[in-house]
């Protein structure tokens, strides 16, 4: 199997399959997989679950600010292709971003994302235990308020199922 393959593995939810790279397949479930054409780069794997319409992304390695910005640009391009405004981002393998990255998210990325996707974007960040204090600092600060002004809503979760449940609630609210 080459770099340009995707792997389908059962995600553990009825009717939901995860399409991911070989390393992430092993990381998530350590199960054998089937290959199909790939659309990821070497730093980030992005899938859109067909049954839920949730975009999932996981980073393969820790990245400096410039590479992280590039990966978010790729993420947005993939979200636009799929027309997906509900994102589940796995931050557990990433280092916590620098203040310059957070400024870029607030001033550049979030307004661009909501404009290109034609509406609010809801992002559930799945964080490791050692990242939760920093996530709480962001929520206590004004970053969340600034992002909400442009329709970019975020929440941090230590448990994947909690992140998914929040995204499903946001989808239900948007549909009503």
Secondary structure, DSSP 8 states (H G I E B T S, - for coil): --SSEEEEEE-SSTT-EEEE-HHHHHHHT----EEEE----SSEEEEE-TTT--EEEEESS---HHHHHHHHHHHHHHHHHHT--EEEEE-TTS----HHHHHHIIIIIHHHHHHHHTS-EEEEEE--GGGHHHHHHHHHTTHHHHHHTTTEEEEEESSHHHHHHHHHHHHHHHH-
